[in-house]
Amino acid sequence: MTKIETSLLTSQVYDVLRSKIIAGEHRPGDKLDIHKLADGFGVSRSPVKDAINQLVYDGLLEIIPRKGTYVTELNFTEFIEVLDARLMIELWAAKQVIQTIPANKVENWGQIIQEMDSLLEATPFPFETYNKIDRQFHMTLIEWTGNNKIKELFSSLNTHVSLSRIVHSTSLESTTKRHTDHWRLYEAMRERDFSAFSNVITEHINSLKEEAKLRWSELYL
């Protein structure tokens, strides 16, 4: 029972800290004090430490030896390079599976987009939920290849987490602008048209780059 309660506390602390980082309440470069956080949450340090470890894995926090825990500072050049890596992986994955993936799996892929459609109509817009399903959509493509190393690499890029921080203030506008790309990717996959898929995913990633350029300064003003 104690382990379950601790797990629940960790999850709650994680959710609150993550939301505050995404929303910019804890800004890039800010130092977080585990003792103060534990006192603020009214919990022991254990669930706070566990939550912090999860956030480090997400790329939202970094622990600097002998200095402390800090909100990760996003590097613009590095973020663009990560998007390039993501594009390369998704193009590779599509090329591997587009002629062989069973039609029923493609249809299931389309159902993920339908779920995303419904979220765009919700008020208020549940950006974090949409972002999670968006990540599932792109990860599914990678999973189809059956290559676990590529899956681990793609997951480690954390582009959806970083993007959450960049577009938080304009999440609905930003999401709506790119949402139709998912349907275009689905149609290209269903038609076994790699050329069309390549064009759409390239446009999709380039749009993310442009969004980052427009919003980047908001994190550091």
Beta strands, then each sheet from edge to edge (+ up, - down):
strand 1: 31-32
strand 2: 61-64
strand 3: 68-71
sheet 1: 1+ 3- 2+
end
